[in-house]
């Protein structure tokens, strides 16, 4: 069985922490209907009434991601959510690197954090057996 080294585990935790902070901020500000979140969501073309449901969906996905037994399901959930964000920015013609690809950066950090913390996920993503003894 592959063992997660201490540096890998900590890098995975840091990446997970960064993603968690961002998504927690995003979800909570939407659920609380902070004017900044409402304005941003409306600017992206979504109705005012969708702000709280979007925030709830983010927080549910984040909760699933943070529970070890459901972390892969949470990552898949959030990947879908972030895919929708990408589609929204493409539709609006927003700048590529700062807006359109930002959800890709978040998703990459999310999956990298999960893979560095979880040998089975790393094996799946790298198409290796979890018992593989090669470096």
Beta strands, then each sheet from edge to edge (+ up, - down):
end
